[in-house]
Amino acid sequence: MARVLILLPARDFDPSEAALSWRVLTNTRHAVHFATPDGRAAIADDMMLTGQGLDPWGAIPLLRNLPLIGRLMRANREARKAYAEMIADPNYLAPQRWDAVDPAAYNGLLLPGGHRARGMRDYLESEILQRLVAHFFDAQKPVAAICHGVLLAARSISKRTGRSVLWGYQTTALTWAFERSAWSVARITRFWDPNYYRTYLEQAGQPEGFMSVQQEVTRALARAEDFRDVPRDDPDYRRKTSGLVRDTMDDATPAFVVRDRNYVSARWPGDAHTFAKTFAGLLK
């Protein structure tokens, strides 16, 4: 049995990526612990749980309780059930503080994602977390990162090399195709807050997508081709790239997961089962 640490922000993490990973790891008899900035239980992005606020009428108090498009974009039923179970776990209710974590006490590290800037920037920009991530990589312990979690890894600098811990690794992450697609929908359905799906926006003079997860992660790699996406000749290419189909415990065909030595990465909540199963296998 391995001891696994899941790092979370105080709020706005993606419920599917954290909870489905937690369920797979606990079901495979690994001990899962959590850490948050203040030692209090974290709170997921509520719109990804309820779907409320993702429709054009989402700012209207009563009508927002009737999600339509939000039902398609929120966590699915299985993920919501896993989240309800996870937040009742005593380890979840009593997390460590980020600055109190002893990385030597853990065999593996998992980094969920989330896109909502309000809560995720503190997580992605934390020097405390970047040092923790670097410790696990430098010790060659198993690390798993999904979606924006890969961005935290990309920003973490190895003490051994002075470069990103992902330098020399192959990885995937939230792709620009996925990020741009969700952003395009939100600009219509959530017109009063059109950038909900963009954690970071381009500045004057930067091309569109420059501050996307994919582009920033790619800039941290040894070679641009080390960023992996679904190959065109994959027999399940459409299922993997549509953004409409999510994997399950028994069906990995919609998922795209990259494993390189002690490191596992994935793109979005639709990869979460396969991502967590791959990581659990690595921990063995």
C-alpha positions as CSV (number, residue, x, y, z in Angstrom):
1,M,0.0,0.0,0.0
2,A,1.4,3.4,-1.0
3,R,0.8,6.7,0.7
4,V,-0.3,9.2,-1.9
5,L,-0.6,13.0,-1.4
6,I,-3.1,15.0,-3.4
7,L,-2.5,18.8,-3.5
8,L,-5.5,21.0,-3.7
9,P,-6.2,24.8,-3.7
10,A,-8.6,26.2,-1.1
11,R,-11.3,26.3,-3.7
12,D,-12.2,25.8,-7.4
13,F,-10.4,22.6,-8.2
14,D,-12.1,20.3,-10.7
15,P,-14.3,17.7,-8.8
16,S,-14.0,15.0,-11.4
17,E,-10.2,14.9,-11.6
18,A,-9.8,14.9,-7.8
19,A,-12.6,12.6,-6.8
20,L,-12.4,9.9,-9.5
21,S,-8.7,9.7,-8.8
22,W,-9.3,9.4,-5.1
23,R,-11.8,6.6,-5.7
24,V,-9.6,4.6,-7.9
25,L,-6.6,5.0,-5.6
26,T,-8.6,4.1,-2.4
27,N,-10.2,1.1,-4.2
28,T,-6.8,-0.2,-5.0
29,R,-5.9,0.1,-1.3
30,H,-3.6,3.1,-1.4
31,A,-3.8,5.6,1.4
32,V,-4.7,9.0,0.1
33,H,-4.0,12.2,2.0
34,F,-4.6,15.8,1.1
35,A,-3.0,19.2,1.6
36,T,-4.5,22.6,1.2
37,P,-3.1,26.1,1.8
38,D,-4.6,26.6,5.2
39,G,-5.3,23.1,6.5
40,R,-9.0,23.4,5.9
41,A,-11.0,21.1,3.6
42,A,-11.0,22.3,0.0
43,I,-14.1,23.3,-2.0
44,A,-14.5,22.3,-5.6
45,D,-15.6,24.6,-8.4
46,D,-19.4,24.7,-7.7
47,M,-20.3,25.3,-11.4
48,M,-18.5,22.1,-12.3
49,L,-20.7,20.3,-9.7
50,T,-24.1,21.8,-10.4
51,G,-23.9,23.2,-13.9
52,Q,-25.6,26.3,-12.6
53,G,-24.3,29.5,-14.1
54,L,-23.2,28.0,-17.4
55,D,-26.3,28.9,-19.3
56,P,-27.3,32.3,-20.8
57,W,-29.8,32.7,-17.9
58,G,-27.2,31.6,-15.3
59,A,-27.1,35.1,-13.7
60,I,-30.8,35.2,-13.0
61,P,-31.4,33.9,-9.4
62,L,-34.3,31.5,-10.0
63,L,-33.6,30.5,-13.6
64,R,-30.0,29.5,-12.8
65,N,-31.4,26.5,-11.0
66,L,-32.5,25.1,-14.3
67,P,-29.2,24.2,-16.1
68,L,-29.3,23.0,-19.7
69,I,-25.9,23.5,-21.3
70,G,-24.6,23.3,-17.8
71,R,-25.7,19.7,-17.5
72,L,-23.5,18.8,-20.4
73,M,-20.4,20.6,-19.1
74,R,-20.6,19.8,-15.4
75,A,-19.2,16.6,-13.7
76,N,-21.2,13.6,-14.7
77,R,-23.2,11.5,-12.2
78,E,-20.4,9.1,-11.3
79,A,-18.0,12.0,-10.6
80,R,-20.5,13.8,-8.5
81,K,-21.1,10.7,-6.5
82,A,-17.4,10.1,-6.0
83,Y,-17.0,13.8,-4.9
84,A,-19.7,13.3,-2.3
85,E,-17.9,10.2,-1.0
86,M,-14.5,11.9,-1.0
87,I,-15.6,15.0,1.0
88,A,-16.8,12.6,3.7
89,D,-13.3,10.9,4.0
90,P,-11.7,11.8,7.3
91,N,-8.4,12.4,5.5
92,Y,-10.1,15.0,3.2
93,L,-11.7,16.7,6.2
94,A,-8.4,17.1,8.0
95,P,-5.8,18.0,5.3
96,Q,-2.3,19.2,6.1
97,R,-1.2,22.7,5.4
98,W,0.9,23.1,2.2
99,D,3.8,24.4,4.3
100,A,3.7,21.5,6.7
101,V,4.0,18.7,4.2
102,D,7.0,16.3,4.6
103,P,7.4,14.9,1.1
104,A,9.5,12.1,2.5
105,A,6.4,10.7,4.1
106,Y,4.7,9.9,0.8
107,N,5.3,7.5,-2.0
108,G,3.5,9.4,-4.7
109,L,2.0,12.7,-5.6
110,L,-1.2,13.6,-7.6
111,L,-2.0,17.0,-9.0
112,P,-5.6,17.6,-10.1
113,G,-6.5,20.6,-12.2
114,G,-9.2,23.2,-12.4
115,H,-9.5,26.3,-14.5
116,R,-11.4,28.9,-12.5
117,A,-8.9,31.7,-11.9
118,R,-10.5,32.8,-8.6
119,G,-9.1,29.8,-6.8
120,M,-6.6,28.1,-9.1
121,R,-4.0,30.9,-9.5
122,D,-2.9,30.6,-5.9
123,Y,-2.3,26.8,-6.5
124,L,-0.5,27.2,-9.8
125,E,1.7,30.1,-8.7
126,S,2.6,28.7,-5.2
127,E,6.3,28.5,-4.7
128,I,5.6,26.1,-1.8
129,L,3.9,23.7,-4.1
130,Q,6.5,24.1,-6.8
131,R,9.2,23.1,-4.4
132,L,7.1,20.0,-3.3
133,V,6.6,18.9,-6.8
134,A,10.3,19.3,-7.6
135,H,11.1,17.2,-4.5
136,F,9.0,14.3,-5.8
137,F,10.5,14.5,-9.3
138,D,14.1,14.8,-8.0
139,A,13.5,11.8,-5.8
140,Q,12.1,9.9,-8.9
141,K,8.9,9.1,-7.0
142,P,5.6,8.5,-9.0
143,V,3.9,11.8,-9.9
144,A,0.5,12.1,-11.7
145,A,-0.8,15.4,-13.2
146,I,-4.0,16.1,-15.1
147,C,-5.3,19.2,-16.9
148,H,-4.0,22.4,-15.2
149,G,-2.1,20.2,-12.7
150,V,0.5,19.7,-15.5
151,L,1.0,23.5,-15.5
152,L,2.0,23.4,-11.8
153,A,4.5,20.7,-12.7
154,A,5.8,22.6,-15.6
155,R,6.5,25.6,-13.4
156,S,8.4,23.5,-10.8
157,I,12.1,23.8,-11.1
158,S,14.4,20.8,-10.4
159,K,17.2,21.4,-7.9
160,R,19.3,18.9,-9.9
161,T,19.0,20.5,-13.3
162,G,17.8,24.1,-12.7
163,R,15.1,23.5,-15.4
164,S,11.5,22.5,-15.2
165,V,10.9,19.1,-13.8
166,L,9.2,18.2,-17.1
167,W,12.4,18.9,-19.1
168,G,13.2,15.7,-20.9
169,Y,9.8,14.1,-20.2
170,Q,6.9,13.5,-22.6
171,T,3.6,14.8,-21.3
172,T,0.1,15.8,-22.2
173,A,-2.1,18.4,-20.5
174,L,-5.3,20.4,-21.3
175,T,-4.9,20.9,-25.0
176,W,-5.5,24.3,-26.6
177,A,-8.2,22.6,-28.8
178,F,-10.2,21.7,-25.6
179,E,-9.5,25.0,-23.8
180,R,-10.4,27.1,-26.8
181,S,-13.6,25.0,-27.4
182,A,-14.9,25.5,-23.9
183,W,-13.9,29.2,-23.9
184,S,-15.8,29.7,-27.2
185,V,-19.0,28.2,-25.7
186,A,-18.7,30.2,-22.5
187,R,-18.3,33.5,-24.4
188,I,-21.9,32.9,-25.6
189,T,-23.6,31.0,-22.8
190,R,-21.8,33.0,-19.9
191,F,-21.6,36.3,-21.8
192,W,-21.3,38.4,-18.6
193,D,-18.2,36.4,-17.6
194,P,-16.8,35.2,-21.0
195,N,-13.4,34.2,-19.7
196,Y,-14.5,31.6,-17.1
197,Y,-12.7,28.8,-18.9
198,R,-9.4,30.8,-19.3
199,T,-7.2,30.9,-16.2
200,Y,-4.7,33.2,-17.9
201,L,-5.4,35.5,-20.8
202,E,-3.0,36.8,-23.5
203,Q,-1.5,40.2,-23.1
204,A,-1.1,42.8,-25.8
205,G,1.1,41.5,-28.6
206,Q,0.8,37.8,-27.6
207,P,-0.9,35.5,-30.2
208,E,-4.1,33.8,-29.3
209,G,-3.4,30.7,-27.2
210,F,0.0,31.9,-26.0
211,M,-1.1,31.7,-22.4
212,S,-3.0,28.4,-22.8
213,V,-2.0,25.4,-20.7
214,Q,-0.6,23.6,-23.8
215,Q,1.6,26.5,-24.9
216,E,3.0,27.2,-21.5
217,V,3.7,23.6,-20.8
218,T,5.3,23.2,-24.2
219,R,7.7,26.1,-23.5
220,A,8.9,24.2,-20.4
221,L,9.8,21.1,-22.3
222,A,13.1,20.0,-23.9
223,R,11.4,19.7,-27.3
224,A,8.0,20.9,-28.6
225,E,7.2,17.4,-29.8
226,D,7.5,16.2,-26.2
227,F,4.0,17.6,-25.8
228,R,1.8,14.7,-26.8
229,D,-1.7,14.8,-28.2
230,V,-3.9,12.1,-29.7
231,P,-2.3,10.9,-33.0
232,R,-4.5,11.2,-36.1
233,D,-4.2,7.5,-36.8
234,D,-5.5,6.5,-33.4
235,P,-8.5,4.2,-34.1
236,D,-10.5,6.0,-31.4
237,Y,-9.4,9.5,-32.5
238,R,-12.9,11.0,-32.7
239,R,-13.9,9.6,-29.3
240,K,-10.7,10.9,-27.7
241,T,-10.9,14.4,-29.2
242,S,-14.6,15.3,-29.4
243,G,-14.7,16.6,-25.8
244,L,-18.2,14.9,-25.5
245,V,-17.2,11.4,-24.4
246,R,-15.6,10.5,-21.0
247,D,-13.9,7.3,-20.0
248,T,-15.2,4.9,-17.4
249,M,-13.6,2.2,-15.3
250,D,-14.4,-0.3,-18.0
251,D,-13.9,1.8,-21.2
252,A,-10.7,3.6,-21.8
253,T,-11.2,4.3,-25.5
254,P,-12.2,8.0,-25.0
255,A,-9.1,8.6,-22.8
256,F,-5.6,9.8,-23.7
257,V,-3.0,9.3,-21.0
258,V,0.8,9.6,-21.3
259,R,3.2,7.7,-19.1
260,D,6.9,8.5,-19.1
261,R,8.9,6.6,-16.5
262,N,7.7,7.8,-13.0
263,Y,5.3,10.3,-14.5
264,V,1.7,10.1,-15.7
265,S,-0.3,12.9,-17.3
266,A,-3.7,13.4,-18.8
267,R,-5.8,16.2,-20.5
268,W,-9.2,16.7,-18.9
269,P,-11.8,15.1,-16.6
270,G,-12.8,12.7,-19.5
271,D,-9.4,10.9,-18.9
272,A,-9.7,10.6,-15.2
273,H,-10.4,6.9,-14.7
274,T,-7.7,5.8,-17.1
275,F,-5.3,8.4,-15.6
276,A,-5.8,7.2,-12.1
277,K,-5.7,3.5,-13.0
278,T,-2.4,4.1,-14.8
279,F,-1.0,5.9,-11.7
280,A,-2.2,3.2,-9.4
281,G,-0.4,0.6,-11.5
282,L,2.8,2.7,-11.3
283,L,2.6,2.9,-7.5
284,K,2.7,-0.9,-7.4
